[in-house]
Amino acid sequence: MRVIDDLEVTRVKPRKVAFASFVGTAIEWYDFFIFGTAAALVFGKAFFPSLSPLSGTLAAFATFGVAFVSRPAGAIVFGHFGDRIGRKKMLVFSLVLMGSSTVAIGLIPSYGAIGLAAPVLLVLARLAQGFAVGGEWGGAVLMAVEHAPREKRAFYGSWPQAGVPAGLVLATLAFLLVEQLPEDQVQAWGWRLPFLASAGLVAVGMYVRLKVVESPEFENVKRNKKIADFPILAVLRGEKRALGVGILTQAASLVPFYLVTVFVLSYGPKELGISRQTILLSILVACVLDILSVPYASMIADRIGARKMLIYGSLYMAAIAYPFFWLLSTGVGLAVLLAMILIITIGHAVTYSAVAGYVTGLFPAEVRYTGASVAYQFGGVVFSAPAPFIAVAIAAETDGSWALAAYIAAACAITVLVLTLTKTAKVNH
């Protein structure tokens, strides 16, 4: 395969491509995260009113988790066509599918209006969201990484990674605005507004993404007739080790992030007496800072290596787990903000910024969309989806802080162990 030199890659204007990946990813994750916020705040009453408050919360979090079931399917399907016909086409389609599913959620009648059909439709729309996100991450990251100079791949790969906190900022801001309405109006119709607003955001994302060019490495694969007939089979046959490493590497970033951004939204008000506005505002500030800290951390990763960065970040996250819950338990606004900064702004940045460059580097270009996407999405199934549900169960059976901190520390230990055992990775074939 012809190697594309750095000068050729640079002429493709990697910053423009990375920015397009960032914008589109931020919009798709906005769509994904507003569901989590709504699940914590209103879905229990809107779609499961016959259940107790605890059971309603668990049921709402279960609907949040079903998206992670369809994410691997999305990774396989989008990866198949992304490795065969191109990264760009799949990115555009994933954005349209995500936007359509999100607007549909905003239009679903409540349980009181149509009965059992309401939660059924909610689950179906959430599955469609998960399917779309399953194809989004791999394509966005590959467009950024495969246009970048090799010595800056962690940095450019971090731009779509920064789209995750950016999407959470947009989602949190949307619900902060909705929270200004009276509670009965929030429950009746206000929660729908962030979902319906997705239509306008998707139009912006489409405009930006349609202007980027195809990945030069994919064009190289086509030129050299290296396109795999069935990319998923090629990954399962020849890249099983890389797949396992890619999945387990993400434990330290995914478990804490979803505990903080989903579980804490209900845990804080119900168990600690913290107002929802305080938690939402603290998450908003921490995520705004995270948009900046993720690229900064990735520059360090380019210097010391993505593997070392992920190990150091995991150790930090484990160490900060109990202080986070202690600060949260004080109920003081500034302490809550500091807790969010320690976990999101710093912890998420140092555990997540290097994931894109590291995981994509595990796979050869001809199956990279499939391999990286499947690894990332199965990581979500294993570590992200059950995190809020497990945390609710832990908090219900224990005094909370120590057990929840131990859960985070155990996730970090998994990442450290797999990276310690994986001395080298097949980076940038």
C-alpha positions in Angstrom: 0.0 0.0 0.0 1.3 3.4 -0.9 2.2 5.4 2.2 0.8 8.9 2.2 3.5 11.3 3.4 2.9 14.1 5.9 3.1 16.8 3.3 0.3 15.2 1.3 -1.8 14.8 4.4 -1.2 18.4 5.5 -2.4 19.8 2.2 -5.9 18.3 2.9 -6.3 20.9 5.7 -6.7 18.6 8.7 -7.9 21.4 10.9 -10.9 21.9 8.6 -11.8 18.2 8.6 -11.3 18.0 12.4 -13.6 20.9 12.9 -16.3 19.3 10.8 -15.9 16.1 12.8 -16.1 18.1 16.0 -19.3 19.9 15.0 -21.1 16.9 13.7 -20.1 14.8 16.7 -21.2 17.5 19.1 -24.7 17.5 17.5 -25.0 13.8 17.5 -24.0 13.5 21.1 -26.3 16.4 22.0 -29.1 14.2 20.7 -27.8 11.2 22.6 -27.3 13.0 25.9 -30.6 14.8 26.1 -32.2 11.4 26.4 -30.0 10.6 29.5 -30.9 13.9 31.1 -34.6 13.4 30.3 -34.4 9.9 31.7 -33.1 11.2 35.0 -35.5 14.1 35.3 -38.8 13.3 33.6 -39.2 10.0 31.8 -40.1 8.1 35.0 -43.3 10.1 35.4 -44.0 10.6 31.7 -43.6 7.0 30.6 -43.7 4.8 33.7 -46.2 6.6 36.0 -47.6 3.4 37.6 -44.2 2.4 39.1 -42.7 3.6 42.4 -40.2 6.5 42.1 -37.3 4.2 42.4 -38.7 1.7 40.0 -39.6 4.5 37.6 -36.0 5.8 37.7 -34.6 2.3 37.1 -37.0 1.8 34.1 -36.1 5.2 32.7 -32.4 4.4 33.0 -33.1 1.0 31.3 -34.5 2.8 28.3 -31.3 4.9 28.3 -29.3 1.8 28.3 -31.0 0.1 25.4 -29.2 2.4 22.9 -26.0 0.6 23.8 -27.5 -2.6 22.6 -27.9 -1.2 19.1 -24.7 0.7 19.0 -22.6 -2.4 18.1 -25.0 -3.2 15.3 -24.6 0.3 14.0 -20.8 0.0 14.3 -20.9 -3.2 12.2 -23.2 -1.9 9.5 -21.7 1.6 9.3 -18.2 0.1 9.5 -18.9 -2.3 6.7 -20.0 0.4 4.3 -17.5 2.9 5.7 -14.6 0.5 4.9 -16.1 -0.3 1.5 -17.6 2.9 0.0 -16.2 5.7 2.2 -16.1 7.4 5.6 -17.9 10.6 4.5 -21.1 9.0 3.2 -21.6 7.1 6.4 -21.1 10.2 8.5 -23.8 12.1 6.7 -26.3 9.2 6.9 -25.6 8.7 10.7 -26.3 12.4 11.3 -29.7 12.3 9.5 -30.7 9.1 11.3 -29.8 10.5 14.7 -31.7 13.7 14.1 -34.8 12.0 12.9 -34.9 9.6 15.9 -34.4 12.5 18.3 -37.2 14.6 16.9 -39.4 11.5 16.9 -38.8 11.1 20.7 -40.0 14.7 21.2 -43.3 13.8 19.4 -44.1 10.6 21.3 -47.3 11.0 23.4 -47.0 10.2 27.1 -48.2 7.0 28.8 -51.4 8.8 29.9 -52.3 9.4 26.3 -51.5 6.1 24.5 -50.7 3.7 27.3 -48.1 1.0 26.8 -47.4 2.1 23.2 -45.6 5.2 24.7 -42.7 3.4 26.3 -42.5 0.9 23.4 -42.1 3.8 20.9 -39.6 5.4 23.3 -37.5 2.3 23.3 -37.6 1.9 19.4 -36.5 5.5 18.9 -33.8 5.1 21.5 -32.6 2.0 19.6 -32.4 4.0 16.4 -30.3 6.7 18.3 -27.9 4.0 19.4 -27.6 2.6 15.9 -26.8 6.0 14.5 -24.2 6.7 17.3 -22.7 3.3 16.6 -21.6 4.5 13.2 -20.8 8.1 14.1 -17.8 7.8 16.3 -15.6 5.7 14.1 -16.3 7.8 11.0 -15.7 11.1 12.7 -12.5 10.0 14.4 -11.1 8.4 11.2 -11.8 11.5 9.1 -9.8 13.5 11.7 -7.0 11.0 12.2 -6.5 9.9 8.6 -6.2 13.5 7.4 -3.6 14.3 10.2 0.2 14.2 10.2 1.3 11.1 12.0 3.0 12.9 14.9 -0.2 14.8 15.7 -2.8 12.0 15.4 -3.8 12.1 19.1 -4.4 15.8 18.9 -6.5 15.8 15.7 -8.3 12.6 16.9 -9.2 14.5 20.1 -11.4 17.0 18.2 -14.3 14.6 17.7 -13.6 13.4 21.2 -14.1 17.0 22.4 -17.4 16.8 20.6 -18.7 14.6 23.4 -18.5 17.2 26.2 -19.6 19.8 23.7 -22.7 17.7 23.0 -23.2 17.4 26.8 -22.9 21.2 27.2 -25.6 21.7 24.6 -27.8 19.1 26.2 -27.3 20.5 29.7 -27.9 24.1 28.6 -31.1 23.0 26.8 -32.4 21.4 30.0 -31.3 24.3 32.2 -33.4 26.6 30.0 -36.4 24.1 30.2 -36.0 24.0 34.0 -36.9 27.7 34.2 -40.5 26.6 33.4 -42.9 25.6 36.2 -42.4 21.9 37.1 -45.9 20.9 35.8 -45.1 22.4 32.4 -41.7 20.7 32.3 -43.4 17.4 32.9 -46.2 18.1 30.5 -44.4 19.4 27.4 -41.3 21.4 28.3 -39.0 18.4 28.2 -39.9 17.9 24.5 -38.3 21.2 23.3 -34.7 20.0 23.4 -35.6 17.0 21.3 -37.5 19.0 18.7 -34.6 21.6 18.6 -32.4 18.8 17.1 -33.9 19.4 13.6 -32.1 22.8 13.4 -28.9 21.5 14.8 -28.8 18.6 12.3 -29.2 21.1 9.4 -26.1 22.9 10.6 -24.2 19.6 11.0 -25.1 18.6 7.5 -23.9 21.9 6.0 -20.5 21.5 7.6 -20.0 17.8 6.9 -21.0 17.9 3.2 -18.0 20.3 2.7 -15.3 18.0 3.8 -13.4 15.6 1.4 -13.0 11.9 1.8 -10.2 10.4 3.9 -6.9 10.1 1.9 -6.1 6.8 3.5 -9.4 5.3 2.4 -8.7 6.7 -1.1 -5.4 4.9 -0.9 -7.1 1.6 0.0 -9.4 1.9 -3.0 -6.5 2.8 -5.3 -4.5 -0.3 -4.2 -7.6 -2.5 -4.3 -7.3 -3.4 -0.7 -11.0 -3.1 0.1 -12.2 -6.0 2.3 -15.3 -8.0 1.2 -16.6 -8.4 4.7 -14.7 -6.1 7.1 -16.2 -7.5 10.3 -15.1 -11.0 9.4 -11.6 -9.7 8.6 -11.5 -8.1 12.1 -12.8 -11.2 13.9 -10.3 -13.4 12.1 -7.1 -11.2 12.2 -7.6 -8.5 14.8 -9.2 -10.2 17.8 -6.4 -9.1 20.2 -6.7 -5.5 19.0 -10.5 -5.7 19.4 -10.2 -6.9 23.0 -7.6 -4.3 23.9 -9.7 -1.5 22.3 -12.8 -2.5 24.3 -11.1 -2.8 27.7 -9.1 0.3 27.3 -12.2 2.5 27.7 -13.4 1.3 31.2 -11.6 4.2 33.0 -13.2 6.9 30.9 -16.7 5.5 30.4 -17.8 4.3 33.8 -17.0 7.6 35.7 -18.4 9.8 32.9 -21.8 8.1 32.8 -22.0 8.0 36.6 -21.5 11.7 36.7 -23.5 12.8 33.8 -26.5 10.5 34.2 -26.7 8.8 37.6 -25.8 11.9 39.6 -28.6 13.8 38.0 -31.1 11.8 40.1 -28.8 10.7 43.0 -27.8 14.3 43.9 -31.4 15.7 44.3 -33.0 12.6 45.8 -30.2 11.3 48.1 -28.1 14.4 48.9 -30.6 17.2 48.6 -28.7 19.1 45.9 -30.9 21.1 43.5 -31.0 19.9 39.9 -30.1 23.4 38.7 -26.8 23.3 40.8 -25.9 19.9 39.3 -26.8 20.9 35.8 -24.9 24.1 36.0 -21.8 22.4 37.5 -21.8 19.8 34.8 -22.2 22.6 32.2 -19.2 24.5 33.5 -17.0 21.4 33.8 -17.9 20.3 30.3 -17.2 23.7 28.8 -13.7 23.5 30.3 -13.5 19.8 29.1 -13.9 21.0 25.5 -10.6 22.7 26.0 -8.8 20.2 28.3 -9.4 17.2 25.9 -7.3 18.7 23.0 -4.7 19.9 25.6 -4.4 16.5 27.1 -4.1 15.0 23.6 -1.0 17.1 22.9 0.6 15.6 25.9 -0.4 12.2 24.6 1.4 12.9 21.3 4.5 13.6 23.3 4.6 10.8 25.8 2.5 8.2 23.9 -1.2 7.4 24.0 -0.7 4.2 26.1 1.1 6.0 28.9 -1.4 8.8 28.9 -4.3 6.4 29.3 -2.5 4.6 32.2 -1.7 7.8 34.0 -5.2 9.1 33.4 -6.7 5.9 34.8 -4.6 6.1 38.0 -5.7 9.7 38.5 -9.4 8.8 38.0 -9.2 6.0 40.5 -7.5 8.3 43.1 -10.1 11.0 42.7 -13.2 8.8 42.9 -13.8 9.0 46.6 -13.0 12.7 46.9 -15.5 13.3 44.2 -18.3 11.7 46.1 -17.2 13.4 49.4 -17.3 16.8 47.7 -20.7 16.0 46.3 -22.1 14.9 49.6 -21.4 18.3 51.2 -24.2 19.8 49.0 -22.3 23.1 48.8 -22.4 24.6 45.3 -18.7 25.4 44.9 -17.8 21.9 46.2 -20.2 20.3 43.7 -18.6 22.4 40.9 -15.1 21.4 42.1 -16.1 17.7 42.1 -17.4 18.0 38.5 -14.1 19.7 37.4 -12.0 17.0 39.0 -13.9 14.2 37.3 -15.0 15.7 34.0 -12.6 18.6 33.1 -9.5 16.7 34.3 -10.4 13.1 34.7 -12.4 12.7 31.5 -9.7 14.6 29.5 -6.8 12.5 30.6 -8.7 9.2 30.2 -10.5 9.9 27.0 -8.4 12.3 24.9 -6.0 9.6 23.7 -8.6 6.9 23.1 -9.2 7.9 19.4 -5.6 7.8 18.4 -4.9 4.6 20.3 -7.9 2.6 19.3 -7.8 3.6 15.6 -4.1 2.8 15.5 -4.8 -0.8 16.5 -6.3 -1.6 13.1 -5.1 -1.5 9.4 -6.7 1.1 7.2 -8.8 -1.4 5.2 -10.8 -2.5 8.2 -10.2 0.5 10.5 -13.8 1.9 10.4 -15.2 -1.5 11.4 -12.5 -2.4 13.9 -12.4 0.9 15.8 -16.2 1.4 15.7 -16.9 -2.1 17.0 -14.2 -1.8 19.8 -15.6 1.6 20.9 -19.2 0.6 20.8 -18.8 -2.7 22.6 -16.9 -0.8 25.2 -20.0 1.3 25.6 -22.2 -1.8 26.0 -19.9 -3.3 28.6 -19.0 -0.1 30.6 -21.4 2.8 29.8 -24.8 1.2 29.4 -25.0 -0.5 32.8 -23.2 2.2 34.8 -26.2 4.3 35.8 -28.3 1.2 36.6 -25.5 -0.4 38.6 -24.9 2.8 40.5 -28.6 3.1 41.5 -28.5 -0.4 42.8 -25.2 0.2 44.7 -26.6 3.4 46.3 -29.8 1.6 47.3 -27.9 -1.2 49.1 -24.9 0.7 50.6 -24.1 4.1 52.2 -23.2 5.3 48.7 -19.8 7.1 48.6 -17.3 4.3 49.3 -19.1 1.7 47.2 -19.6 4.0 44.2 -16.0 5.1 44.4 -14.9 1.5 44.5 -16.9 0.9 41.3 -15.0 3.6 39.5 -11.7 2.4 40.9 -12.4 -1.2 39.6 -13.1 0.2 36.1 -9.9 2.1 36.2 -8.0 -1.0 37.3 -9.3 -2.9 34.2 -7.8 -0.2 31.9 -4.5 -0.1 33.7 -4.2 -3.9 33.7 -4.9 -4.3 30.0 -2.6 -1.5 29.0 0.2 -2.8 31.2 -0.1 -6.3 29.7 -0.2 -4.7 26.2 3.4 -3.5 25.9 3.1 -2.5 22.3 0.3 -1.9 19.8 0.1 -2.1 16.1 -0.2 1.6 15.6 -0.7 3.2 12.2 -0.2 0.2 10.0 
